[in-house]
Amino acid sequence: MIDRQVLDFTTLTEREREVLALLGGGEQNRWLARRLGITERTVRAHTSSIVRKLHLKSRFEAAIVSNLYAEDIRGLRP
């Protein structure tokens, strides 16, 4: 399972936190891109960076983290 102590959301950029917050909805990259006003390629790049920075195994795990720690992720926004 995902170890909360390993999840350091402060390592993520503002945009990565936005993408992470939306990943929990289970929507496709196309929808996320439209919602954020960026390209699908950029969504994929942010997702890859999120997975790497949070030491996750997949986009699926990132979506789970998004749901489990939504308040923590949103709490970091200015």
C-alpha positions as CSV (number, residue, x, y, z in Angstrom):
1,M,0.0,0.0,0.0
2,I,1.0,3.6,-0.3
3,D,3.0,4.9,2.7
4,R,1.8,8.4,3.7
5,Q,5.2,9.3,5.0
6,V,6.7,9.0,1.5
7,L,4.1,11.3,0.0
8,D,5.6,14.8,0.0
9,F,3.2,16.9,-1.9
10,T,5.4,20.0,-1.4
11,T,7.7,18.5,-4.1
12,L,5.0,19.0,-6.7
13,T,4.5,22.3,-8.7
14,E,1.2,24.1,-8.4
15,R,0.2,22.7,-11.8
16,E,1.1,19.2,-10.8
17,R,-1.0,19.5,-7.7
18,E,-3.9,20.7,-10.0
19,V,-3.5,17.7,-12.2
20,L,-3.2,15.3,-9.2
21,A,-6.4,16.7,-7.7
22,L,-8.2,16.0,-10.9
23,L,-6.8,12.5,-11.5
24,G,-9.0,11.1,-8.8
25,G,-12.1,11.7,-10.9
26,G,-10.9,9.0,-13.3
27,E,-11.3,11.1,-16.4
28,Q,-9.2,10.7,-19.5
29,N,-6.2,13.0,-20.2
30,R,-8.2,14.7,-23.0
31,W,-10.8,15.9,-20.5
32,L,-8.1,17.0,-18.0
33,A,-6.3,18.9,-20.7
34,R,-9.5,20.7,-21.7
35,R,-10.4,21.5,-18.1
36,L,-6.9,22.9,-17.4
37,G,-6.4,24.6,-20.8
38,I,-3.3,22.6,-21.6
39,T,-2.4,19.9,-24.1
40,E,-2.8,16.1,-23.5
41,R,0.9,15.8,-23.9
42,T,1.4,18.3,-21.0
43,V,-1.1,16.3,-18.9
44,R,0.9,13.1,-19.5
45,A,4.2,14.9,-18.7
46,H,2.7,16.2,-15.4
47,T,1.3,12.8,-14.6
48,S,4.7,11.2,-15.2
49,S,6.4,13.8,-13.0
50,I,3.8,13.2,-10.2
51,V,4.3,9.5,-10.3
52,R,8.1,9.9,-10.2
53,K,8.2,12.6,-7.4
54,L,5.7,10.7,-5.2
55,H,7.4,7.4,-5.8
56,L,4.3,5.8,-7.1
57,K,4.0,2.9,-9.6
58,S,1.3,4.2,-11.9
59,R,-1.3,6.8,-12.9
60,F,-3.8,4.5,-11.2
61,E,-1.9,4.9,-7.9
62,A,-1.8,8.6,-8.4
63,A,-5.6,8.6,-8.8
64,I,-5.9,6.7,-5.5
65,V,-3.6,9.1,-3.7
66,S,-5.7,12.0,-5.2
67,N,-8.8,10.5,-3.6
68,L,-7.3,9.5,-0.2
69,Y,-5.4,12.8,0.3
70,A,-7.5,15.4,-1.5
71,E,-7.6,17.7,1.5
72,D,-3.8,17.6,1.9
73,I,-3.3,18.3,-1.8
74,R,-5.8,21.2,-1.8
75,G,-4.4,22.6,1.4
76,L,-1.1,23.4,-0.2
77,R,-2.6,25.8,-2.7
78,P,-2.0,29.5,-2.0
